[in-house]
């Protein structure tokens, strides 16, 4: 029984590591989790900047960071990130 559980666990691990084996629903859920986690991380970084450098410097840093996101991923991705951060900040 123990060997069967270990084998099943290894199979689950292989599936998780290979996105091609995930269903489209699983990939969507994973992407949603990633986006939410990223937004929470940027909130944490922004608040840390405020504490360390002050609000004006933190805001300038964030504007530069957001500009970099636009360059790398496009305006739609930056807007989505900003929206998620605003929603996450209300928790």
Buried (B, 14 or more C-beta within 10 A) or exposed (E): EEEEEEEEEEEEEEBEEEEEEBEEEEEEEEEEEEBEEBBBEBBEBBEEBBEEEEEEEBEEBBEEBBEEBBEEEEEEEBEBBBEBBEEBEEE
